[in-house]
Amino acid sequence: MYHVHMSYGPDSRALVDVTLRIAKAEWVFATGPSGAGKTSLLRLIMLAERCEVGQLLLFGQNVARLGDRQIPLLRRRIGMVFQDFKLLPLRTVEENVSVGLEVQGKPRREIRRKTGEVLKLVGLEHKARAYPPRLSGGEQQRVAIARALVNDPPILLADEPTGNLDAGLSAEIHGLLADIHARGTTLVVATHDEDWVTSTQRRVIRLERGRVVSGGMPDG
Amino acid sequence: MARLVYFLVQALKHVRRSPIVAAVTVATVAVVFLLLGSAWVVAHNLGQLTERLETGLRLRVYLRDGADAAQVAAARERLVATGQVAELRELGAEEALARFRERLGSEAALLDVLGENPLPASLEVTLRPEGRSPAGVRALADAVRGLPAVEEVQFGESWLDRFFEALGVMRLLGWALGGLLVFATLLIVSNTIRLSVYARQEEIHILKLVGATDRFVKAPFYLEGALLGLVGAGLGLGLVAVLFQAFAAELRLPLGPGAAPLALAFPPLEAVLLFVAGGALVGWLGTFTSLWRHLRI
């Protein structure tokens, strides 16, 4: 990402001259006070927002000016996990997870197989037919992670994945994310949880008021 | 095919999750199609009537008493030369009187009081189908008017003109009213779908985040709109058919003495199916206007 500027309007600059690099299969944290631009950074990477200035390279391709029609194809290669889970309350756990495959028009059999696999990975295969509102926060977040992983994305973005969870459930999610990284997935996690960041000993990109103040480069 | 089924299931789920909104939309479309359908049936029968009247359009050329054979032949030639004549019949004075006597029936005795035959000989002209309009008849009349053999030309012009004029105005009004109704339906369906989109904003958002294309997100909405339009139009037109069967199917429109009365008819099935399909199209278009601006995520 080179000299990226992004704003939500003339008076609301979200990212200012951001330059950073994240290597394949790396695990980085993005930290900083609220409003520093962590979420904006993740939204930019998955092209939920577009940058006005600068270059954004993903999978070796400059996607800063990617056409609207190409965006869905790119998003299928990036998993995203949110603080508020963003599950569909009227669909079962299984349906919530399989939606990522359905949008691609995958065959039914493959959808069933793949959904079963990722539910097993997050330890929720026994809750496949439950509805999200009946699950605990930790379970809901695991459903969200399963949904993010169902396409085998090379990149997983997590925005405050444990922000709504107590310590015990957080540890559960931390462990799950570590497992996912161990499988070779590039992990970008935005978090306030300093203890987690410290204990994990990964690179930390610090943001303040939309600027990268440290950790932008792998060796910096 | 599997995709279509998936979209259809999603569309039905949309309807099931907000049944009241869907019901109101269907009911509104049904009312509009009840009105449109009624107007359509009336128009269909007016069309039939027009056709009948046009088929019956004739010109009568009354011949001057004492016109000689050469003069009559000249008038006939002039008529045939226009190329608009399908049939030309000469009606002698005696024959005309006999026909009149027949029409008067029991009152025919009145004619005996007259002593001499008051009716002139005439030429009866039937037009070719392409000339069967008030203008066509008038052109033909102008061709022979003023010839030495011709006393008078008659074709009931004043009432026919007025009839066709009134028909033209009615047609125009019908189109305008129909257009307004269709427009209203578009707005209603558009609003329903907009509500549907609002209710599913979060879902749409999530779908797009996991890589759904615009088309994937929109397809169920289009199907929902088309479905509501189709069901509404079907109900509305079904109701028209029921009402027609109950009140108008047995009616006969008298077309004056000597002409068979016109039976009112419901438009043919293919046309009805097309009309109902029009409901789906309206639903689809309503969805289009709704999604056009509300689905940029």
Interface residues (C-beta under 8 A of the other chain):
Chain A: M46 A48 D68 R69 P72 L73 L74 R75 R76 M80 K86 L87 L88 L90 V99 G100 E102 V103 Q104 G105 P107 R108 R147 N151
Chain B: A2 R3 Y6 R17 E202 E203 H205 I206 L207 K208 L209 V210 G211 A212 T213 D214 F216
